[in-house]
Amino acid sequence: MRLKIIAMAVSVLCLMAVSGFAADVTGTWVAEMAAPKGGPGGGPGGPMKFTYNLKADGANLGGTFIGPRGNETEIIEGKIDGDKVTFAVKIDMMGNEMKVNYTGTVSGDEMTLTFEMEGGMGGPPGGGDMPPLVAKRQK
């Protein structure tokens, strides 16, 4: 009987430990995306670079974001849940402040991110869905 109780307690502790692990996201991550036609600069002029300097603090996520034009802004509302991350940034788009919400999945040194814009354009030029960004951890 005592052995069963010990085995059950160990099983519960193992399950709690596994569910408590968060993805290791602290560090610098870089993603690139082709410039949209008709976008900044009048069209594709090479890839746009997005840099995410992330810092995990338990289940909270912070850091900074550097956009294609070199503008740096604080990451807000960041959360980590297992291999899932969510965060937002506020950017200035031609005088309009917009919030960009990110959702992603971390797998080793790659993070796949989808994003959605609030308070402005409502999507990419010409409509349609934006492809996910694949950010790679810089070493």
Residue frames as a rotation matrix with the C-alpha (Angstrom) as fourth column:
MET 1
0.569 0.823 0.000 0.00
0.823 -0.569 0.000 0.00
0.000 0.000 -1.000 0.00
ARG 2
0.498 -0.459 -0.736 2.76
0.142 -0.794 0.591 2.42
-0.856 -0.399 -0.330 0.98
LEU 3
-0.567 -0.745 0.352 4.62
0.423 0.104 0.900 1.64
-0.707 0.659 0.256 -2.26
LYS 4
-0.078 0.644 0.761 1.53
0.986 -0.061 0.153 2.56
0.145 0.763 -0.630 -4.31
ILE 5
0.825 0.379 -0.419 1.23
0.479 -0.862 0.166 5.91
-0.298 -0.338 -0.893 -2.54
ILE 6
0.044 -0.897 -0.439 4.91
0.053 -0.437 0.898 6.68
-0.998 -0.063 0.028 -3.15
ALA 7
-0.622 -0.252 0.742 4.61
0.691 0.270 0.671 5.68
-0.369 0.929 0.006 -6.82
MET 8
0.348 0.835 0.426 1.53
0.925 -0.381 -0.009 7.87
0.155 0.397 -0.905 -7.25
ALA 9
0.726 -0.128 -0.675 3.23
0.239 -0.874 0.424 10.85
-0.644 -0.469 -0.604 -5.57
VAL 10
-0.380 -0.925 -0.027 6.29
0.195 -0.109 0.975 10.50
-0.904 0.365 0.222 -7.80
SER 11
-0.389 0.318 0.865 4.05
0.920 0.186 0.346 10.31
-0.051 0.930 -0.365 -10.90
VAL 12
0.713 0.699 -0.050 2.18
0.700 -0.714 -0.002 13.47
-0.038 -0.033 -0.999 -9.90
LEU 13
0.424 -0.638 -0.643 5.43
0.056 -0.690 0.722 15.34
-0.904 -0.342 -0.257 -9.24
CYS 14
-0.591 -0.642 0.488 6.81
0.491 0.193 0.849 14.28
-0.640 0.742 0.201 -12.64
LEU 15
0.017 0.690 0.724 3.68
0.985 -0.136 0.106 15.51
0.172 0.711 -0.682 -14.42
MET 16
0.844 0.277 -0.459 3.84
0.410 -0.886 0.219 18.82
-0.346 -0.373 -0.861 -12.56
ALA 17
-0.002 -0.939 -0.343 7.51
0.120 -0.341 0.932 19.26
-0.993 -0.039 0.113 -13.46
VAL 18
-0.577 -0.182 0.796 6.94
0.765 0.220 0.605 18.56
-0.286 0.958 0.013 -17.17
SER 19
0.373 0.808 0.457 4.01
0.897 -0.440 0.045 21.00
0.237 0.393 -0.888 -17.39
GLY 20
0.749 -0.096 -0.655 6.11
0.318 -0.816 0.483 23.68
-0.581 -0.570 -0.581 -15.69
PHE 21
-0.319 -0.928 0.191 8.88
0.637 -0.060 0.769 23.74
-0.702 0.367 0.610 -18.31
ALA 22
0.746 0.449 -0.493 8.83
-0.041 -0.707 -0.706 26.75
-0.665 0.547 -0.509 -20.58
ALA 23
0.715 -0.485 0.503 10.66
0.658 0.224 -0.719 27.00
0.236 0.845 0.479 -23.87
ASP 24
0.024 -0.809 -0.588 14.11
0.659 -0.429 0.617 28.58
-0.751 -0.402 0.523 -23.65
VAL 25
0.608 0.322 0.726 13.57
0.783 -0.397 -0.480 31.78
0.133 0.860 -0.493 -25.63
THR 26
0.724 -0.382 -0.574 16.04
0.020 -0.820 0.572 34.19
-0.689 -0.426 -0.586 -24.04
GLY 27
-0.326 -0.892 0.312 18.36
0.556 0.086 0.827 35.56
-0.765 0.443 0.468 -26.69
THR 28
-0.314 0.122 -0.942 18.35
-0.614 -0.783 0.103 37.25
-0.725 0.610 0.321 -30.08
TRP 29
-0.113 0.409 0.905 16.11
0.604 0.752 -0.265 35.89
-0.789 0.517 -0.332 -32.84
VAL 30
-0.558 -0.116 -0.821 16.12
-0.483 -0.759 0.436 37.12
-0.674 0.640 0.368 -36.46
ALA 31
0.066 0.622 0.780 13.48
0.627 0.582 -0.517 36.61
-0.776 0.524 -0.352 -39.15
GLU 32
-0.816 -0.279 -0.506 13.43
-0.213 -0.669 0.712 37.83
-0.537 0.689 0.487 -42.74
MET 33
0.120 0.893 0.433 10.51
0.573 0.294 -0.765 38.38
-0.811 0.340 -0.476 -45.09
ALA 34
-0.566 -0.259 0.783 10.36
0.819 -0.287 0.497 39.57
0.096 0.922 0.374 -48.70
ALA 35
-0.790 0.283 -0.544 9.24
-0.081 -0.928 -0.364 43.18
-0.608 -0.243 0.756 -48.99
PRO 36
0.045 0.887 0.459 5.66
0.641 0.327 -0.695 43.37
-0.766 0.325 -0.554 -50.30
LYS 37
-0.541 -0.127 0.831 5.10
0.799 -0.387 0.461 44.85
0.263 0.913 0.311 -53.74
GLY 38
0.133 0.585 0.800 4.04
0.279 -0.796 0.537 48.44
0.951 0.152 -0.269 -53.41
GLY 39
0.681 0.071 -0.729 5.35
0.728 0.037 0.684 48.49
0.075 -0.997 -0.026 -49.86
PRO 40
0.702 -0.464 -0.540 8.02
-0.038 -0.782 0.622 50.76
-0.711 -0.416 -0.566 -48.38
GLY 41
-0.364 -0.908 -0.206 10.38
-0.228 -0.128 0.965 51.89
-0.903 0.398 -0.160 -51.10
GLY 42
0.009 0.471 -0.882 7.91
-0.951 -0.269 -0.154 51.04
-0.310 0.840 0.445 -53.88
GLY 43
0.732 0.304 -0.610 8.49
-0.534 0.812 -0.236 47.32
0.424 0.498 0.757 -54.06
PRO 44
0.923 -0.376 -0.084 10.76
0.362 0.771 0.524 44.44
-0.132 -0.514 0.847 -53.28
GLY 45
0.589 -0.789 0.172 14.17
-0.586 -0.564 -0.582 45.81
0.556 0.243 -0.795 -52.47
GLY 46
-0.555 -0.739 -0.382 15.45
-0.234 0.579 -0.781 42.77
0.798 -0.344 -0.495 -50.66
PRO 47
-0.053 0.566 -0.823 14.30
0.688 0.618 0.380 41.06
0.724 -0.546 -0.422 -47.52
MET 48
0.288 0.207 0.935 12.92
-0.557 -0.758 0.340 42.92
0.778 -0.619 -0.103 -44.52
LYS 49
-0.469 -0.574 -0.671 14.70
0.281 0.623 -0.730 41.96
0.837 -0.531 -0.131 -41.29
PHE 50
0.569 0.651 0.503 12.94
-0.424 -0.291 0.857 41.62
0.704 -0.701 0.110 -37.92
THR 51
-0.508 -0.788 -0.347 15.04
0.036 0.383 -0.923 41.22
0.860 -0.482 -0.167 -34.75
TYR 52
0.691 0.710 0.134 13.56
-0.209 0.019 0.978 40.04
0.692 -0.704 0.162 -31.46
ASN 53
-0.574 -0.815 0.079 15.77
-0.251 0.083 -0.964 40.44
0.779 -0.573 -0.253 -28.36
LEU 54
0.441 0.882 -0.165 13.84
-0.213 0.281 0.936 38.25
0.872 -0.378 0.312 -25.93
LYS 55
-0.761 -0.583 0.284 14.22
-0.419 0.107 -0.902 37.81
0.495 -0.805 -0.326 -22.19
ALA 56
0.145 0.790 -0.596 12.23
0.131 0.581 0.803 35.17
0.981 -0.195 -0.019 -20.34
ASP 57
-0.749 -0.232 0.621 11.37
-0.580 -0.224 -0.783 35.57
0.320 -0.947 0.033 -16.67
GLY 58
-0.624 0.556 0.550 9.44
-0.058 0.669 -0.741 32.43
-0.780 -0.494 -0.385 -15.74
ALA 59
-0.106 0.695 0.711 6.22
0.885 0.392 -0.251 32.56
-0.453 0.603 -0.657 -17.75
ASN 60
0.719 0.329 -0.613 6.70
0.119 -0.926 -0.358 36.25
-0.685 0.184 -0.705 -18.58
LEU 61
0.063 -0.658 0.750 8.41
0.983 0.172 0.068 37.42
-0.173 0.733 0.658 -21.75
GLY 62
0.745 0.090 -0.661 9.96
0.082 -0.996 -0.042 40.83
-0.662 -0.023 -0.749 -22.36
GLY 63
-0.206 -0.899 0.386 12.65
0.749 0.109 0.654 42.44
-0.630 0.424 0.651 -24.44
THR 64
-0.102 0.105 -0.989 12.82
-0.402 -0.914 -0.056 44.59
-0.910 0.392 0.135 -27.54
PHE 65
0.430 0.283 0.857 11.85
0.711 0.479 -0.515 44.41
-0.556 0.831 0.005 -31.20
ILE 66
-0.379 -0.533 -0.757 13.83
-0.210 -0.747 0.631 46.03
-0.901 0.398 0.171 -34.02
GLY 67
0.609 0.757 0.237 11.90
0.140 0.192 -0.971 46.51
-0.780 0.625 0.011 -37.24
PRO 68
0.438 -0.409 0.800 13.11
0.889 0.327 -0.320 46.67
-0.131 0.852 0.507 -40.85
ARG 69
0.607 -0.186 0.773 13.82
0.231 -0.889 -0.395 50.40
0.761 0.418 -0.497 -40.61
GLY 70
-0.422 -0.888 -0.183 15.93
0.383 0.008 -0.924 50.00
0.822 -0.460 0.337 -37.47
ASN 71
-0.086 0.470 0.879 13.29
-0.702 -0.655 0.281 51.32
0.707 -0.592 0.386 -35.09
GLU 72
-0.764 -0.239 -0.600 13.46
0.232 0.765 -0.600 49.67
0.602 -0.598 -0.529 -31.66
THR 73
-0.049 0.807 0.589 10.42
-0.749 -0.420 0.513 49.22
0.661 -0.416 0.625 -29.42
GLU 74
-0.676 -0.180 0.715 9.58
-0.704 0.445 -0.553 47.38
-0.218 -0.877 -0.428 -26.23
ILE 75
-0.596 0.497 -0.631 7.92
0.043 0.804 0.592 43.97
0.802 0.326 -0.501 -26.29
ILE 76
-0.579 0.498 0.646 4.72
-0.815 -0.365 -0.450 44.05
0.011 -0.787 0.617 -24.21
GLU 77
0.367 0.888 0.275 2.19
-0.902 0.412 -0.127 41.52
-0.226 -0.202 0.953 -22.93
GLY 78
-0.186 -0.560 -0.807 4.68
-0.738 0.622 -0.262 38.66
0.649 0.547 -0.529 -23.37
LYS 79
0.428 0.352 0.832 3.81
-0.795 0.585 0.162 35.17
-0.430 -0.731 0.530 -22.12
ILE 80
-0.542 -0.553 -0.633 5.41
-0.724 0.690 0.018 31.74
0.426 0.468 -0.774 -22.40
ASP 81
0.334 0.648 0.684 3.36
-0.814 0.565 -0.137 28.55
-0.475 -0.511 0.716 -22.06
GLY 82
0.545 -0.254 0.799 5.42
0.309 0.947 0.090 25.44
-0.779 0.198 0.594 -22.80
ASP 83
-0.472 -0.728 0.497 6.64
0.737 -0.017 0.676 25.85
-0.484 0.685 0.544 -26.38
LYS 84
0.265 0.664 0.699 4.08
0.883 -0.459 0.101 28.61
0.387 0.590 -0.708 -27.14
VAL 85
-0.685 -0.439 -0.582 4.86
0.619 -0.772 -0.146 32.33
-0.385 -0.460 0.800 -26.96
THR 86
0.398 0.726 0.562 2.65
0.856 -0.513 0.057 35.38
0.330 0.458 -0.825 -27.28
PHE 87
-0.343 -0.450 -0.825 3.68
0.670 -0.732 0.121 39.02
-0.658 -0.511 0.553 -27.22
ALA 88
0.691 0.571 0.445 2.90
0.723 -0.528 -0.446 42.38
-0.020 0.629 -0.777 -28.77
VAL 89
-0.587 -0.767 -0.258 4.71
0.727 -0.640 0.250 45.48
-0.357 -0.041 0.933 -29.96
LYS 90
0.648 0.689 -0.324 3.44
0.451 -0.690 -0.566 48.98
-0.614 0.221 -0.758 -30.70
ILE 91
-0.439 -0.788 0.432 4.84
0.819 -0.153 0.553 50.49
-0.369 0.597 0.712 -33.87
ASP 92
0.020 0.373 -0.928 4.49
-0.162 -0.915 -0.371 53.82
-0.987 0.157 0.042 -35.63
MET 93
-0.342 -0.037 0.939 3.26
0.844 0.428 0.324 53.41
-0.414 0.903 -0.115 -39.20
MET 94
-0.576 0.011 0.817 3.34
0.576 -0.704 0.416 56.76
0.580 0.710 0.399 -40.99
GLY 95
-0.754 0.191 0.629 2.16
-0.435 -0.862 -0.260 58.64
0.492 -0.469 0.733 -37.91
ASN 96
0.409 0.911 0.054 -0.36
-0.707 0.278 0.651 56.01
0.578 -0.304 0.757 -36.80
GLU 97
-0.548 -0.542 0.637 0.33
-0.824 0.483 -0.297 53.86
-0.147 -0.688 -0.711 -33.75
MET 98
0.398 0.622 -0.674 -0.49
-0.670 0.699 0.250 50.22
0.626 0.353 0.695 -34.37
LYS 99
0.046 -0.310 0.950 -0.27
-0.820 0.531 0.213 47.20
-0.570 -0.789 -0.229 -32.14
VAL 100
0.036 -0.123 -0.992 1.11
-0.734 0.670 -0.110 44.00
0.678 0.732 -0.067 -33.64
ASN 101
0.435 0.208 0.876 0.16
-0.793 0.548 0.264 40.79
-0.425 -0.810 0.404 -31.80
TYR 102
-0.273 -0.633 -0.724 2.49
-0.817 0.550 -0.173 37.81
0.507 0.545 -0.667 -32.23
THR 103
0.674 0.345 0.653 1.78
-0.605 0.765 0.221 34.13
-0.423 -0.544 0.725 -31.56
GLY 104
0.141 -0.719 -0.680 4.52
-0.869 0.239 -0.433 31.57
0.474 0.652 -0.591 -31.97
THR 105
0.994 0.039 0.106 5.88
-0.079 0.910 0.407 28.12
-0.081 -0.413 0.907 -31.39
VAL 106
0.233 -0.972 0.037 9.48
-0.969 -0.228 0.096 27.45
-0.085 -0.058 -0.995 -30.38
SER 107
0.992 -0.059 0.111 11.32
0.068 0.995 -0.072 24.35
-0.106 0.079 0.991 -31.55
GLY 108
0.281 -0.960 0.014 15.00
0.942 0.279 0.189 24.32
-0.185 -0.040 0.982 -30.67
ASP 109
-0.554 -0.605 -0.572 16.66
0.447 -0.796 0.408 27.26
-0.702 -0.030 0.711 -32.41
GLU 110
-0.849 0.370 0.377 13.64
0.228 -0.387 0.893 28.13
0.477 0.845 0.244 -34.59
MET 111
-0.571 0.739 -0.358 10.54
0.285 -0.230 -0.931 30.06
-0.770 -0.634 -0.079 -33.67
THR 112
-0.677 0.453 0.580 7.59
0.632 -0.045 0.774 30.19
0.377 0.890 -0.256 -36.06
LEU 113
-0.697 0.362 -0.619 5.60
0.254 -0.683 -0.685 33.40
-0.670 -0.635 0.384 -35.60
THR 114
-0.201 0.684 0.701 2.27
0.871 -0.202 0.448 34.57
0.448 0.700 -0.555 -36.94
PHE 115
-0.823 -0.090 -0.562 1.19
0.399 -0.795 -0.457 38.14
-0.405 -0.600 0.690 -36.42
GLU 116
0.068 0.914 0.401 -1.87
0.956 -0.174 0.235 40.30
0.284 0.367 -0.886 -36.63
MET 117
-0.884 -0.386 0.265 -2.07
0.338 -0.918 -0.209 44.09
0.324 -0.096 0.941 -36.79
GLU 118
0.106 0.893 -0.437 -4.54
0.980 -0.170 -0.108 46.19
-0.171 -0.417 -0.893 -34.79
GLY 119
0.416 0.200 -0.887 -5.46
0.451 -0.892 0.011 49.83
-0.790 -0.405 -0.461 -35.18
GLY 120
-0.240 -0.526 -0.816 -4.35
-0.471 -0.672 0.572 50.60
-0.849 0.521 -0.086 -38.68
MET 121
-0.622 -0.138 -0.771 -3.85
-0.783 0.110 0.612 48.76
0.000 0.984 -0.177 -41.91
GLY 122
0.316 0.795 0.518 -5.68
-0.763 0.538 -0.360 45.62
-0.564 -0.281 0.776 -40.82
GLY 123
0.671 -0.128 0.730 -3.47
0.332 0.933 -0.142 43.42
-0.663 0.338 0.668 -42.95
PRO 124
-0.375 -0.915 0.149 -0.90
0.525 -0.077 0.848 43.43
-0.764 0.396 0.509 -45.71
PRO 125
-0.395 0.205 -0.896 -1.12
-0.642 -0.758 0.110 45.71
-0.657 0.619 0.431 -48.75
GLY 126
-0.555 0.245 -0.795 -3.52
-0.718 0.342 0.606 44.15
0.420 0.907 -0.014 -51.22
GLY 127
0.469 0.780 0.414 -5.23
-0.882 0.392 0.262 42.00
0.042 -0.489 0.872 -48.56
GLY 128
0.458 -0.236 -0.857 -4.62
-0.139 0.933 -0.331 38.33
0.878 0.271 0.395 -47.86
ASP 129
0.991 -0.129 -0.048 -2.91
0.084 0.284 0.955 36.54
-0.109 -0.950 0.292 -45.02
MET 130
0.356 -0.934 0.014 0.70
-0.914 -0.351 -0.201 37.15
0.192 0.059 -0.980 -44.11
PRO 131
0.447 -0.278 -0.850 2.89
0.048 0.956 -0.288 34.05
0.893 0.088 0.440 -44.21
PRO 132
0.957 -0.150 -0.249 4.41
0.263 0.081 0.961 33.00
-0.124 -0.985 0.117 -40.87
LEU 133
0.472 -0.873 0.123 7.83
-0.754 -0.473 -0.456 34.33
0.457 0.122 -0.881 -39.99
VAL 134
0.812 -0.348 -0.469 10.53
0.482 0.853 0.201 31.83
0.330 -0.389 0.860 -39.10
ALA 135
0.664 -0.593 0.455 12.95
-0.688 -0.723 0.063 33.41
0.292 -0.355 -0.888 -36.64
LYS 136
0.533 -0.594 -0.602 16.30
0.420 0.804 -0.422 31.78
0.735 -0.028 0.678 -36.01
ARG 137
0.925 -0.260 -0.278 18.22
0.205 -0.275 0.939 32.05
-0.320 -0.926 -0.201 -32.76
GLN 138
0.624 -0.771 0.124 21.49
-0.327 -0.402 -0.855 33.94
0.709 0.494 -0.503 -33.23
LYS 139
0.848 -0.384 -0.364 24.53
0.529 0.598 0.602 32.36
-0.013 -0.703 0.711 -31.61
